[in-house]
Each structure stands twice: as structure tokens, then as C-alpha cells.
Amino acid sequence: MELHKENPFKIRSYSNAYLSLRKIEKPFTETSKEEIAGIRGVGKAIADKIHELIETGNLSAYQKYEAITPPGVIEMLGIKGFGPKKIQVIWKELEIETIGELLYACNENRLIDLKGFGLKTQATLKKQLEYYIDSRGKYHYDSVAGSAAELEEKINRAFPDDKSELVGLVKRMMPEVKGIEILTTADEQEIIEAIDGLGMNEDGTLLQYNTYPVFFNKVDSTSFGTEAFKQNSSEDFIECFETIPVSTDEQSLFDALQMAYVHPEYRESSIAYEQSKSNTLPTLIETSDIKGVVHNHSTYSDGLHSVDEMAMECMRLGYEYFVISDHSKAAFYANGLSEDRVIQQMDEIDQLNAGYKDFRIFKSIECDILNDGSMDYGDDFLKEFEIVIASIHSNLKMDMQKANNRLLRAIENPRTHILGHPTSRLLLAREGYPIDHALIIDACAANNMVIELNANPARLDLDWSWIPYALEKGVKISINPDAHSKDQIRYIEAGVCAARKGGLTKEMCLNAMNRVEFGKWVDSLQD
């Protein structure tokens, strides 16, 4: 609607309705049209459209706009940071209707004279387009892993006399994967015929399972382990080996080399090779090692559930503590908390904690690092929090020097304790701003700052490849779900997968501390 310059008040009505509807847990199929219309910010017109969706599976209002918008222009709407107003100008004034045409136009400097653009905007857009194109055909590990395990199990059940294993990027738990890779001794065509849900896409060009691409690699049983090893290891890891013996399974291969078995996700560098040779491999962190849920949001800011509901879900899942870290006041787009609302939330936490046994909510905030590196609240008010997570959410278009300076000032503030998502990247959607990772990690070490591994599958930031350096410098990592709902607490699992790639142990993971240990750490921050 914004692309087609519809009435802004009408557009805002949809946005406002969304903000209300996203917090409703009851299925709309079980809700009357009158009840839906009574939800704040919805009304009869939008309730009618929801009812139409429920009844027909379609929305005529959407189909109207879809019919008059080229598919490539619709695709442009998916590019992070490239909004409808700029797309409208490019579409109407330059008659560009595909991503490829748009990138070509950037390379030909055709955008610099357009209203609202210029050389700098064109250069930024070109970089975004290149990242978007490079990300096509890739998926977040977390979204594919379940389907991959399911397909592996189905194949092994259907072909018990053959050997089939998941291999490749999913097996290595890479944050971005290209699909499901299966190594097998069975016949591919026979597998396709035997497994429900496995088949070619509509144009017959790609084998898929649950919409994800599937790639088979047939091998004989005598060299199955050797081929699995090669597909489950990075090039850097493989280059450490002078010879790779022929083996039926990976364990036998490591045994033949008189090396300790290395988990596929940790086969990333010569570090793992040397540790395997000397039998000094670390005991990698497990999801079961995580005792508390750090960095979460509630209905006080942009979360879907109340503090109590989030805490109760943590208890149900067996965690010992919960750190509520709603947004600070500068995050107006996320209903950030004014000082008065912070005090209100803290009072509620005190009341809730009084009713818990063997569980505790810790008072925290995700405090915005402002453009000059100062914090969103003054130092005196920051003292009120038990934990302060410092994060950047605005003015993300920075060069390395600007980003470094901004982060360093926040890290050196004695009232900050955890550095949140250090680069603010969004995998497959937005590159993070550039930082000197070594410089930032060194500063965290010097200031007793913990670094977050934001476990949202679209972030996984700090990147796993910098964990070894952080460990070398004695900097602890906190695996945080950044949960905005009860369901998102499970993001911790994706964070643990990324942490294992970097060799993280439970001893160096902040929230592997139990409730008592974590409480002592919090107390030490006040000294």
C-alpha cells in the first residue's frame, strides 16, 4: 500500500492492528468476527479481512496490489533498509522491475541523480543488493536442522540395510546452510520413491523436502567414513592431514590416525587438529549446561508475554533464573522504558520474586548505546539495575572507526556489564557494521565485560569464529536468546550450536553458572 502511495492513515491502521494482533495467543479460527473487531486498533474493516482469510485462504485486498506490482518489485521489498518510497522512485522513474536490473543500474551510476538518492545512497544500496543476491538459496541453520534430522531418520527407517547420514553444512552447524546434504549407500531414485514429502519442485529443477533443497551423494560402504569426514570438515581442518585413510566410519578414521574424535561442528581450524593430536580437546558446551535465561523482553517493551509469563516458562523448562532486559527509552519504536516505567517493572519483579522458591528474576535492561557512545540512561540511574546489557540499535551505517569508538566508550563505562550483539548483523538480511573484533574483545577483557552470543538464529552475534580469541583473552560468553516471546527462549539451542563451533566450554559461559553462582557474580558487579 505504501509502495502504491495509498492513504497514510489507512496504512497506519494496518500497522496499528498488527501491533495488537501479534500479542493475541488464541487462534483467530476460534474467535468470532465481533471479538476480533473488538481488539484495540482492529475494528470492523480489518476484522472482515481476517475473516476473509480464515474462510477463503485469500485476501482480495492484497491480491489487488499483487496483481499490479511486478514480482521483482515485490522482491525488492525484502531487501533490508530499502523502503517502499525509494523502490517506488526507482520503479516509476527508471522503470526498473528486477533485482538484476537494479544492481546493473547501480553499477552504471544511474541512481545518483534521482531525488532522495545520491552517490553515497547508491553505494550503500549496491552493497545491500550484492549481499541479498549472495544470500539467495541460503537458509538459517535453525530453520533447516529439524527437517534434516527428520529426513535422515525416515531414510534410515526405509533402508535399514544401507547406510545414510546427514553431512555437510547442517552437520557442521554452520549459521547459514544451502540445504540438506545426505551421504548414502542407497539408490537416490529409490529413496525419492519411498519417502513421503521428498520430491522435485514445481519446475522440476530441484529436489526438496519440506521446501528445503536436498542433495544426495552416493558412496560405497567401504569408504563411507572417509567421505563423511571430508564433507563434515572445513578445508582448513582437512589441510592439516598428510593422509586420510579409507574407513567405513568416522570414528574408525580417527582411531586409525591415533587421534581423539572431533565433533563435526568443531572441525574448523588447526586448533582442533592440534588438540585432537595431543588429546586436549575441550568439553564443548551442551544445551543442558545452560542454567539461566539472560536477555529477554516482555510486554513492557516489544515482547509478547508478561514478565511473569516469561518467568513461568523458564521455570517450566527447568531454568534456575531469568534476566529481564527490556529496551531503554531511546528505543521508542520498541516501546522503550522511561525511568518511571523501569521503577514500575522493578516493583513487579520484587513482588514476583517474593513468591518464588529456588528461582529468581534479575533486574536488567538492554540499554541503547547512543550515537556518541554514551548510554541511554545516566550513570546514577544505571546503578538501579543489577545487570546492564549495552547494545547498538540505531545509526547502524558506520565505518569501523566510528563503530569502534562507540562500542569502546560503552565498554569502558563502569555501569555496563554485557556487550549485546556486537555487530548488530542479521544473517541473510543485513551485514553488521564493521568492527575491529580483536580491539573490542581486548577492551572487554580490560573492563571485565562479558560478550553476548545473541542466539537468535538470524543474529548469532558474536560470530563463532571470534570465540577462540575471546577465550584466549579470558572473556566470558553469555548465550542469550534475546527472547521476545516464550517460544523464543528455545533460541538458546541455536546459540549453543554456534558456541560449540568456537570451542566454548561451560566454564567460560556466563549463564552456565547456577542460580547461586550467578547471583554472586551479579553482587560482584555492585562492588
C-alpha positions in Angstrom: 0.0 0.0 0.0 2.9 2.4 0.8 4.5 1.4 -2.5 1.4 2.5 -4.3 1.1 5.7 -2.3 -2.2 4.8 -0.6 -3.7 6.9 2.2 -1.2 7.1 5.0 -3.9 6.9 7.6 -5.1 3.7 6.1 -1.6 2.2 6.1 -1.2 3.2 9.7 -4.4 1.4 10.6 -2.9 -1.9 9.4 0.3 -1.2 11.3 -1.5 -0.5 14.5 -3.7 -3.5 14.1 -0.6 -5.7 13.6 0.9 -4.4 16.9 -2.3 -5.5 18.7 -2.9 -8.8 16.8 0.7 -10.1 17.3 0.0 -10.3 21.1 -3.1 -12.5 20.8 -2.4 -16.1 21.5 -5.9 -17.5 20.9 -6.2 -18.8 17.3 -8.4 -16.5 15.2 -10.1 -19.6 13.8 -11.6 -20.0 17.2 -12.5 -16.3 17.6 -15.7 -14.6 16.3 -15.5 -11.7 13.9 -17.1 -9.5 16.5 -14.4 -10.4 19.1 -11.7 -9.7 16.6 -13.2 -6.3 15.7 -13.3 -5.5 19.5 -9.5 -5.9 19.8 -7.9 -2.5 20.3 -6.7 -1.0 17.0 -8.5 -3.5 14.8 -12.1 -2.5 14.0 -14.7 -3.9 11.6 -12.9 -3.4 8.3 -9.8 -5.3 9.3 -11.8 -7.9 11.2 -13.7 -8.5 7.9 -10.4 -9.1 6.1 -9.2 -11.5 8.8 -12.5 -13.4 8.5 -12.0 -13.5 4.7 -8.5 -15.0 5.2 -10.0 -17.7 7.5 -12.9 -18.5 5.2 -11.1 -18.5 1.8 -7.4 -18.6 2.5 -7.0 -15.5 0.4 -7.1 -11.7 0.9 -8.6 -9.8 -2.1 -7.1 -6.5 -0.9 -3.7 -8.0 -1.0 -4.3 -9.7 -4.3 -5.3 -6.4 -5.8 -1.9 -4.9 -5.1 -0.1 -8.0 -6.0 -1.7 -8.0 -9.4 -0.5 -4.5 -10.3 3.1 -5.0 -8.9 5.8 -6.8 -10.8 7.3 -9.8 -8.9 10.7 -8.3 -9.0 9.5 -5.1 -7.3 7.8 -7.2 -4.6 11.1 -8.9 -4.1 12.8 -5.6 -3.6 10.6 -5.0 -0.6 12.5 -7.9 1.1 15.8 -6.0 1.0 16.7 -4.7 4.4 16.9 -1.0 4.7 15.4 -0.4 1.2 11.9 1.0 1.8 8.8 1.4 -0.4 9.4 5.1 -1.1 12.8 4.6 -2.7 11.6 1.5 -4.5 8.6 3.5 -5.9 11.0 6.1 -7.3 13.2 3.5 -8.9 10.3 1.6 -10.4 8.4 4.5 -11.8 11.2 6.9 -12.9 13.8 4.3 -14.1 11.3 1.6 -15.0 13.4 -1.0 -13.1 11.5 -4.1 -12.2 14.0 -6.7 -11.1 16.9 -7.0 -8.7 19.3 -7.7 -11.5 18.3 -4.5 -13.3 18.7 -2.5 -10.1 22.2 -3.8 -9.5 23.2 -3.0 -13.1 21.8 0.5 -12.7 23.9 1.0 -9.6 27.0 -0.2 -11.5 26.1 2.3 -14.2 25.6 5.2 -11.7 22.1 5.7 -12.8 20.7 6.4 -9.3 22.8 9.3 -8.3 20.6 12.0 -9.9 17.3 10.6 -8.5 15.5 12.5 -5.8 16.4 11.1 -2.4 19.5 9.2 -3.6 23.0 10.4 -4.4 26.4 8.7 -4.7 26.5 7.5 -1.0 23.0 6.1 -1.1 23.7 4.3 -4.3 26.9 2.8 -2.9 25.0 1.6 0.2 22.2 0.1 -1.9 24.8 -1.6 -4.2 26.3 -3.3 -1.2 22.9 -4.4 0.1 22.0 -5.8 -3.2 25.2 -7.8 -3.5 24.6 -9.2 0.0 21.0 -10.0 -0.9 21.9 -11.8 -4.1 24.7 -13.7 -2.4 22.2 -14.9 0.3 19.8 -16.4 -2.2 19.5 -20.1 -1.8 20.8 -20.0 1.8 18.9 -20.7 5.0 19.4 -20.2 8.7 20.7 -23.4 10.3 17.9 -23.4 12.9 15.2 -23.5 10.2 16.6 -26.5 8.4 18.1 -28.6 11.2 14.7 -30.2 12.2 13.7 -31.2 8.7 17.2 -32.5 8.0 17.1 -34.8 11.1 13.6 -35.9 10.2 14.6 -36.9 6.6 17.7 -38.7 7.8 15.6 -40.8 10.2 13.0 -41.6 7.5 15.7 -42.8 5.1 17.4 -45.0 7.7 14.0 -46.5 8.6 13.1 -47.2 5.0 16.5 -48.5 4.1 17.8 -50.4 7.1 20.4 -52.4 5.1 22.0 -49.3 3.7 23.9 -46.5 5.5 22.7 -42.9 5.3 23.9 -39.9 7.3 23.4 -36.2 7.3 26.6 -34.4 6.3 27.8 -31.0 5.2 26.9 -27.6 6.4 24.0 -28.7 8.6 26.1 -31.4 10.2 28.8 -28.7 10.9 26.1 -26.5 12.4 27.0 -23.6 10.2 24.9 -20.4 10.8 24.0 -20.4 7.1 23.3 -23.5 5.1 22.4 -24.3 1.5 20.0 -27.2 2.2 20.0 -30.8 3.4 23.0 -32.9 2.4 22.7 -36.7 2.7 25.5 -39.2 2.2 24.1 -42.7 1.4 24.9 -46.1 0.0 21.3 -46.4 -1.2 19.9 -45.5 -4.6 18.7 -41.9 -4.9 15.7 -42.7 -7.1 14.6 -45.5 -4.7 14.8 -43.1 -1.8 12.7 -40.5 -3.6 10.0 -43.0 -4.4 10.0 -44.3 -0.8 9.9 -41.1 1.3 6.8 -39.0 1.6 7.3 -35.3 1.1 10.5 -35.8 -0.9 10.3 -34.7 -4.5 11.1 -32.2 -7.2 9.9 -28.6 -7.0 7.2 -27.3 -9.4 9.6 -26.6 -12.3 11.4 -29.9 -11.8 14.8 -28.3 -11.2 15.4 -29.0 -7.5 14.9 -31.9 -5.1 13.2 -30.7 -2.0 12.0 -31.9 1.4 9.7 -29.6 3.5 10.6 -26.8 0.9 14.3 -27.2 1.6 16.8 -28.3 -1.1 18.1 -31.9 -0.8 21.4 -33.1 -2.2 22.4 -36.8 -2.3 25.9 -38.1 -2.5 26.1 -41.8 -3.2 29.2 -43.7 -1.9 30.2 -47.3 -1.3 30.2 -48.6 2.3 33.9 -49.3 2.4 34.8 -45.5 2.1 31.7 -44.2 3.7 33.6 -42.8 6.8 36.3 -41.2 4.6 33.7 -39.3 2.5 31.7 -38.3 5.6 34.9 -36.9 7.2 35.6 -34.8 4.1 32.1 -33.4 3.9 31.9 -32.8 7.6 35.2 -30.9 7.9 36.3 -27.4 6.8 39.1 -27.0 4.3 41.4 -25.6 6.9 40.9 -28.6 9.1 41.4 -31.1 6.2 44.6 -29.4 5.1 46.2 -30.3 8.5 46.2 -34.0 7.5 49.0 -35.5 5.4 46.9 -38.6 4.5 43.3 -39.5 5.1 42.8 -43.3 5.5 40.0 -45.2 3.8 37.4 -46.1 6.5 33.9 -47.3 6.9 33.0 -44.7 9.6 34.5 -41.5 11.0 35.3 -42.9 14.5 37.5 -45.7 12.9 39.2 -43.0 10.8 40.2 -41.0 13.9 41.3 -44.2 15.6 43.5 -45.2 12.7 45.2 -41.8 13.0 45.5 -42.2 16.8 43.6 -39.0 17.3 40.7 -38.1 19.6 37.4 -37.9 17.8 36.5 -34.3 16.8 32.8 -33.3 16.6 31.9 -32.1 13.0 30.9 -28.6 14.3 34.4 -28.1 15.8 36.4 -29.2 12.7 37.1 -25.6 11.7 40.8 -25.0 12.1 44.2 -26.3 13.0 43.4 -25.6 16.7 41.0 -28.6 16.8 43.6 -30.7 14.9 46.4 -30.0 17.4 44.1 -30.6 20.4 42.9 -33.9 18.8 46.5 -35.0 18.3 47.5 -34.1 21.9 44.2 -35.4 23.4 43.4 -32.0 24.8 40.1 -31.3 23.2 37.8 -29.1 25.2 34.5 -30.5 26.5 32.1 -28.4 24.3 29.2 -26.8 26.0 25.8 -28.6 25.8 22.3 -27.0 25.9 21.8 -28.8 29.2 24.7 -26.8 30.7 22.7 -23.6 30.4 21.1 -22.8 33.8 19.7 -19.3 33.2 18.0 -17.3 30.5 19.7 -13.9 30.0 18.4 -11.1 27.8 14.7 -11.2 27.4 11.9 -8.8 26.6 8.3 -8.5 27.9 5.2 -6.6 27.2 6.8 -3.7 29.0 8.6 -3.1 25.7 8.2 -5.1 22.5 7.7 -8.6 23.9 4.6 -10.7 23.5 4.4 -12.0 27.1 4.4 -10.5 30.6 7.4 -10.8 32.9 5.5 -13.4 35.0 4.6 -15.4 31.9 8.2 -15.4 30.7 9.5 -16.4 34.1 7.0 -19.2 34.4 8.0 -20.6 31.0 11.7 -20.5 32.2 10.7 -22.5 35.3 8.7 -25.0 33.2 11.8 -25.5 31.0 13.9 -26.2 34.1 16.0 -23.0 34.2 17.0 -21.6 37.6 16.9 -17.8 36.8 15.6 -15.3 34.3 17.1 -11.9 33.3 14.5 -9.4 32.1 16.2 -6.9 29.8 13.6 -4.7 28.1 14.5 -1.9 25.8 15.6 1.5 27.2 13.8 4.8 26.4 15.6 5.7 23.2 14.1 2.6 21.5 10.8 4.4 21.0 10.0 2.0 18.1 10.1 -0.9 20.7 8.1 1.0 23.4 11.4 1.6 25.4 11.1 2.2 29.1 11.1 5.6 30.7 12.6 5.8 34.2 9.2 5.7 35.8 8.3 2.5 33.9 11.6 1.0 34.9 10.7 1.5 38.6 7.3 0.1 38.0 8.8 -3.0 36.5 11.3 -3.4 39.3 8.5 -3.2 41.8 6.7 -6.0 40.0 9.8 -8.1 39.9 10.2 -7.7 43.7 6.6 -9.0 44.2 7.2 -11.9 41.8 10.5 -12.9 43.4 8.8 -13.0 46.8 6.6 -15.8 45.6 9.3 -18.0 44.0 11.3 -20.8 45.6 14.6 -21.7 44.1 14.1 -19.3 41.2 14.9 -15.6 40.7 14.3 -12.8 38.2 17.2 -10.4 37.8 16.6 -6.8 37.0 18.3 -5.8 33.8 17.9 -3.5 30.8 19.1 -3.6 27.2 20.4 -0.1 27.3 21.0 1.7 23.9 24.5 2.8 23.1 23.7 6.3 21.7 25.4 7.8 18.7 28.3 9.3 20.7 28.9 6.1 22.7 27.1 7.4 25.9 24.3 5.3 27.5 20.6 5.9 27.2 20.3 6.5 31.0 22.6 8.4 33.2 25.1 6.6 35.4 23.2 7.3 38.6 20.1 5.6 37.2 22.1 2.7 35.7 23.1 1.8 39.2 19.5 0.8 39.8 19.9 -2.3 37.6 21.5 -5.5 38.6 22.8 -6.1 35.1 23.2 -3.7 32.1 23.4 -5.1 28.6 24.8 -2.4 26.3 23.7 -2.6 22.6 23.5 -0.5 19.5 20.2 -0.3 17.7 20.3 3.0 15.8 22.5 4.8 13.3 24.0 1.5 12.1 25.6 2.9 8.9 29.0 3.4 10.5 32.6 3.0 9.3 34.9 0.9 11.5 36.4 3.8 13.4 33.0 5.2 14.3 31.7 1.8 15.4 34.8 1.0 17.4 34.8 4.3 19.2 31.1 4.0 20.0 31.5 0.5 21.4 34.7 1.3 23.3 33.1 4.2 25.2 30.2 1.9 26.3 32.5 -0.9 27.3 34.6 1.5 29.4 31.5 2.7 31.2 31.7 1.1 34.7 27.9 0.7 34.7 27.8 -1.7 31.8 28.3 -5.5 32.1 27.4 -7.4 28.9 28.0 -6.2 25.4 25.0 -7.1 23.3 25.1 -8.4 19.7 28.4 -6.6 18.9 27.8 -6.0 15.1 24.0 -5.9 15.0 24.1 -8.2 11.9 21.0 -10.0 10.6 22.1 -13.1 8.8 20.9 -13.3 5.2 19.3 -9.9 5.6 21.9 -7.3 6.7 25.6 -7.2 7.2 26.8 -6.0 10.5 28.7 -2.7 10.8 32.4 -3.3 10.6 34.3 -3.6 13.9 37.9 -4.5 14.9 36.9 -7.6 16.8 40.3 -8.0 18.5 40.2 -4.4 19.7 36.7 -4.8 21.1 37.5 -8.2 22.8 40.7 -6.7 24.3 38.6 -3.8 25.7 36.1 -6.3 27.2 38.9 -8.2 28.8 40.3 -5.0 30.3 37.0 -3.9 31.7 35.6 -7.3 32.9 32.9 -7.1 30.3 31.0 -10.3 29.2 30.2 -10.6 25.4 26.9 -11.8 24.3 26.4 -14.5 21.7 23.0 -13.5 20.7 21.3 -16.8 20.0 18.6 -15.5 17.7 19.2 -17.7 14.6 19.2 -14.5 12.5 22.0 -13.0 14.5 24.3 -15.5 16.2 26.4 -12.4 17.1 29.3 -12.6 18.4 30.3 -14.7 15.4 31.6 -18.1 16.5 34.9 -17.6 14.7 35.9 -14.9 17.4 35.1 -17.1 20.4 38.6 -18.7 20.4 40.2 -15.2 20.7 37.7 -14.2 23.4 38.6 -17.4 25.4 42.3 -16.7 24.9 41.8 -13.3 26.5 39.7 -14.7 29.3 36.4 -13.0 28.2 33.3 -15.0 29.1 30.5 -15.5 26.7 26.8 -15.4 27.5 24.5 -17.4 25.3 21.3 -15.2 25.2 18.1 -15.9 23.3 17.1 -12.2 23.1 13.6 -13.7 23.5 10.6 -11.6 22.7 8.2 -14.4 23.4 8.0 -17.7 25.4 8.7 -19.7 22.2 11.9 -17.8 21.5 13.6 -19.0 24.7 14.5 -22.1 22.7 16.8 -20.0 20.6 19.4 -20.9 23.2 19.8 -24.2 21.3 20.9 -22.4 18.2 23.3 -20.3 20.3 24.8 -23.4 21.8 25.4 -24.9 18.3 27.3 -21.7 17.3 29.2 -21.7 20.6 30.3 -25.3 20.1 31.9 -24.3 16.8 34.0 -21.8 18.6 35.1 -24.3 21.3 33.1 -22.7 24.2 33.1 -24.7 27.4 30.6 -24.4 30.2 33.3 -22.9 32.4 33.6 -19.9 30.1 29.9 -19.5 29.6 28.3 -16.9 31.9 24.8 -18.4 32.1 26.1 -21.9 32.7 26.5 -20.7 36.2 23.8 -21.9 38.6 21.5 -19.5 40.3 23.7 -19.1 43.4 26.9 -18.6 41.3 25.2 -16.2 39.0 23.8 -14.2 42.0 27.3 -13.9 43.4 28.6 -12.7 40.0 25.8 -10.1 40.0 26.7 -9.0 43.5 30.3 -8.5 42.5 29.2 -6.0 39.8 28.0 -3.7 42.5 31.4 -3.6 44.3 
